[in-house]
């Protein structure tokens, strides 16, 4: 299992790169969801306007399952706007 320090370091290092991927509107740290249930596994969460299958995306826009051993969870959030 990864530590909070590892997750923070990887997020800081890769957040800018993840935000450049099509549809990504936010990057955060949280707990991974599996089959709709929250787990105790720390991860980086990529918020996207709409979840799409990897086959529908350009290769450069596919979000990896892990980065440096840190799990990535993709969550659909819709468009995020400042109020």
N, C-alpha and C positions, 0 to 999 in steps of 0.2 A: 504494500500500500504506500502511496506517495504522501509526503508530509506537506503541511501548509506552506512551509518555506520553499519547497520545490515548486509547488503550484504557483506561488507568487512570482518566483524567478522566471519560470517559463512564460507566464502570462505577460510579464513586463517585457520580455524579450520578443515575443511573437504577436502581441496585440495589434500593432500597426499592420503587420502582414495579413493577419486574419481579417481586419476591418476593410482591407482592399478587395476581399472576395465578394463577388456579386451576391446581393441580398443580405449580407451581414450588417446588422444595425447596432450591435453591441457585443461586448465581451466582458465576462464576469467570472468570479470564482464561486463555486457552490457544490452541491452534491448531485451526483449522477442519478438520473432516473432510468429505470429499466422496466419495461412493460407498464409504464404509468405509475410506478411506485418508486418513491425516494429511497436511495440506498445510503450507506454510510461512507461511500467512496467519494473523496474529494476529486473535483475535476475543474476544467475550464469550460464555461458555458458560452457557446456562440449563439446569440439571438439573431434569428433571420426573419425577414418579412414573411416568407413562405417556405416550408420544407419541400425540397425537391429531391428526387432520386439522383444519384451520381450520374446516371446515364443522360439526364436532362441538362447537365451543366458542362461548361468548358472544363477541361482538365485542370486548369489553373484555379478554378473557383470551387473545386471539391475540397471540403473541410476534412482533414485527416481524422482518423479515430483516436490517435494519440500523437503527442509531440514530446519527444524526449522521455517517453514512458508515462507522461501525464495524460489521463483520459480526457477526451473532448466530448461534450454533450451538445447536441444541436437542438435548440428549442425555438418553436415558432412563436413570434411575439407580435407580428404585424409591424406596421410602420411606427417608429418611436419619434415623438415630436416634443420639443420643449414647450412648456406652457408660459 
